[in-house]
Amino acid sequence: MGQPTMPEAAVYIDYKSPYAYLAKDSVYAIEDELGIEFDWLPFTLDIPSYLGSAQVDERGELVAEDRTEHQWRRVRFAYMDVRRYANLRGLTVRAPQKIWDSSLANIALLWAKAQGREKMLAYNDITFERFWKRELDIEDAAVVSAVLAEANCDTAGFSAFLEGEGRLQHDRIRAQAEDDMGIFGVPTFVVDDEIFWGREHLPLVRARLKGETPTGDPASVL
């Protein structure tokens, strides 16, 4: 009798999500432990649609905003919460100065993935770390291309991919995730057809992948 087939697993991310950043290494750990590979997929968030928008200058002073007080409370708490966990991991998370259009960086994930897992992981690591240190302009195609090159990706044809097939793939993936699967945020994990939203569900994701029934507190985050 052959080995049992592992469930299919996917993870949806967006580089402008600090929670996706915090989940990244834990997903790697599950992959290494179980000898599996998640399908890493982009899901570009439309943050202004539910949290409004704001922009600050280099001194942190507000220069533009379109948020209710309730939305501000949610945003402030979210970054306070993120920093708690980031500090435990020795990670730097600086609140962005504006709401970024992360679609270029997310399309580049598809380009890197097509060139092999190691290159995709390198691109993933560089992009997340530098963006959250405010060291990466993810709206600049030349900057994104340079990160791909640093991750040892061949960038010949990347500009055309950004403007053509890459954008189409990105939009199809997002539409399918949102319209067909009901995905609305990141990180979202899919094991077979079961959906888990949020890094706090990683212990459940791991248990599903192992075919186990979780015991204890499933909220113990890896």
VOGU-3710 file (C-alpha; in Angstrom, 3 decimals, decimal comma):
1> mgqptmpeaa> 0,000/0,000/0,000  1,384/3,430/-0,948  1,799/6,437/1,255  -1,383/8,434/1,950  -1,805/11,505/-0,217  -1,290/14,788/1,626  -4,138/17,288/1,383  -3,676/20,186/-1,004  -2,698/23,358/0,841  -2,609/27,012/-0,194
11> vyidykspya> -1,846/30,269/1,580  -3,076/33,668/0,393  -0,882/36,636/1,306  -0,452/40,339/0,670  2,873/42,041/1,353  1,138/45,021/2,948  -0,437/42,780/5,602  1,609/42,653/8,822  -0,308/39,549/9,873  0,781/37,768/6,698
21> ylakdsvyai> 4,366/38,782/7,536  4,059/37,317/11,038  2,627/34,068/9,637  5,328/33,538/6,999  7,960/31,722/9,055  5,382/29,538/10,780  4,131/28,385/7,381  7,726/27,597/6,411  8,061/25,551/9,601  4,961/23,497/8,778
31> edelgiefdw> 6,230/22,923/5,251  9,606/21,721/6,550  8,096/19,530/9,255  5,591/17,795/7,003  7,590/17,813/3,789  4,880/19,686/1,902  4,674/22,891/-0,110  1,876/25,388/0,250  0,746/27,078/-2,920  1,621/30,724/-2,185
41> lpftldipsy> -0,963/32,990/-3,823  -1,495/36,763/-3,876  -4,641/38,403/-2,558  -4,299/42,174/-2,830  -6,320/43,821/-0,071  -8,616/46,781/-0,661  -8,001/48,325/2,751  -9,743/51,693/2,167  -13,021/49,855/1,526  -13,227/48,779/5,167
51> lgsaqvderg> -10,631/50,775/7,139  -10,561/54,055/5,259  -7,270/55,655/4,267  -4,606/57,944/5,707  -1,158/59,276/4,879  1,619/60,607/7,113  4,872/62,390/6,331  8,420/61,421/7,351  7,859/62,937/10,801  4,736/60,837/11,329
61> elvaedrteh> 2,409/63,820/11,035  -0,944/63,231/9,371  -1,193/64,908/5,968  -4,370/63,285/4,615  -7,093/61,041/5,965  -10,483/59,536/5,221  -11,271/57,500/8,355  -13,888/57,479/11,073  -12,812/57,422/14,707  -13,934/53,795/14,883
71> qwrrvrfaym> -11,660/52,920/11,957  -8,755/54,746/13,611  -9,238/52,715/16,805  -9,161/49,479/14,812  -6,004/50,492/12,961  -4,184/51,647/16,114  -5,045/48,458/17,974  -4,026/46,291/15,023  -0,525/47,775/14,925  -0,188/47,622/18,708
81> dvrryanlrg> -1,139/43,938/18,513  1,222/43,252/15,615  4,164/44,868/17,412  3,601/42,690/20,473  4,152/39,561/18,404  6,843/41,091/16,197  8,873/42,022/19,297  8,737/38,406/20,486  10,241/37,347/17,162  12,791/40,136/16,834
91> ltvrapqkiw> 11,016/41,522/13,761  10,680/45,182/12,812  7,190/46,367/11,922  6,867/50,075/11,171  3,400/51,281/10,280  3,297/52,306/6,598  3,056/56,005/5,789  0,140/55,354/3,448  -2,008/52,523/2,112  0,090/51,025/-0,627
101> dsslaniall> -1,012/49,450/-3,870  0,785/46,137/-3,383  -0,359/44,565/-6,636  3,041/44,925/-8,367  4,825/43,119/-5,551  2,095/40,492/-5,478  2,342/39,921/-9,236  6,089/39,518/-8,772  5,341/36,661/-6,361  3,794/34,791/-9,300
111> wakaqgrekm> 6,885/35,509/-11,429  9,245/34,273/-8,710  7,133/31,187/-8,038  7,343/30,161/-11,682  11,144/30,145/-11,369  11,319/27,715/-8,480  10,582/27,463/-4,805  13,931/28,679/-3,474  13,760/31,846/-5,540  10,175/32,441/-4,474
121> laynditfer> 11,074/32,057/-0,798  14,013/34,446/-1,179  11,764/37,020/-2,866  9,155/36,512/-0,148  11,658/37,103/2,646  13,281/40,189/1,125  9,978/41,839/0,227  8,286/41,307/3,572  11,283/42,336/5,680  12,193/45,488/3,772
131> fwkreldied> 8,629/46,671/3,282  7,949/46,513/7,008  11,151/48,416/7,722  9,931/51,110/5,269  12,888/50,302/3,017  10,988/49,154/-0,087  8,786/51,029/-2,543  6,466/48,260/-3,692  4,715/50,607/-6,138  7,905/51,077/-8,188
141> aavvsavlae> 8,244/48,393/-10,856  12,014/48,938/-11,140  12,437/48,438/-7,381  10,340/45,275/-7,420  12,329/43,970/-10,389  15,573/44,635/-8,492  14,316/42,534/-5,576  13,530/39,698/-7,977  17,074/39,938/-9,338  18,464/39,886/-5,790
151> ancdtagfsa> 16,469/36,695/-5,219  18,286/35,231/-8,246  15,248/35,404/-10,509  15,667/36,026/-14,219  13,917/39,344/-14,801  13,968/39,327/-18,605  10,368/39,809/-19,657  9,160/40,823/-16,191  7,999/44,289/-17,300  5,813/42,772/-20,004
161> flegegrlqh> 4,508/40,207/-17,497  3,533/43,010/-15,105  1,512/44,776/-17,749  0,021/41,680/-19,360  -0,311/38,064/-18,265  0,864/38,729/-14,704  -1,858/41,280/-14,093  -4,440/38,931/-15,613  -3,288/36,030/-13,404  -3,299/38,270/-10,315
171> driraqaedd> -6,836/39,480/-11,018  -8,129/35,971/-11,775  -6,668/34,575/-8,561  -8,181/37,360/-6,503  -11,600/37,130/-8,158  -11,743/33,367/-7,729  -10,680/33,617/-4,083  -13,182/36,350/-3,268  -16,150/35,443/-5,445  -15,959/31,653/-5,562
181> mgifgvptfv> -14,364/30,816/-2,208  -15,466/33,705/-0,003  -11,939/34,743/0,987  -11,791/38,299/2,306  -8,492/38,762/4,105  -4,966/37,481/4,670  -3,334/35,335/5,685  -5,901/32,780/4,618  -5,075/29,079/4,514  -6,933/26,505/2,465
191> vddeifwgre> -6,576/22,789/3,177  -8,473/20,844/0,553  -11,680/22,923/0,563  -11,531/24,063/4,195  -10,707/27,737/4,769  -8,888/29,180/7,795  -8,430/32,946/8,151  -5,731/34,306/10,416  -2,382/33,085/11,737  -3,979/31,991/15,012
201> hlplvrarlk> -5,465/29,045/13,098  -2,095/27,625/12,070  -2,224/24,870/14,733  -5,552/23,744/13,216  -4,082/23,940/9,721  -1,140/21,796/10,817  -3,462/19,253/12,429  -5,627/19,017/9,303  -2,548/18,467/7,165  -1,408/15,663/9,480
211> getptgdpas> -4,871/14,105/9,568  -5,053/14,639/13,325  -7,701/15,941/15,670  -6,195/18,898/17,563  -6,151/18,756/21,339  -5,686/21,516/23,870  -6,007/25,163/22,963  -5,994/25,546/19,155  -5,148/29,243/19,558  -1,533/28,495/20,573
221> vl> 0,114/30,197/17,650  3,232/28,552/16,218
//
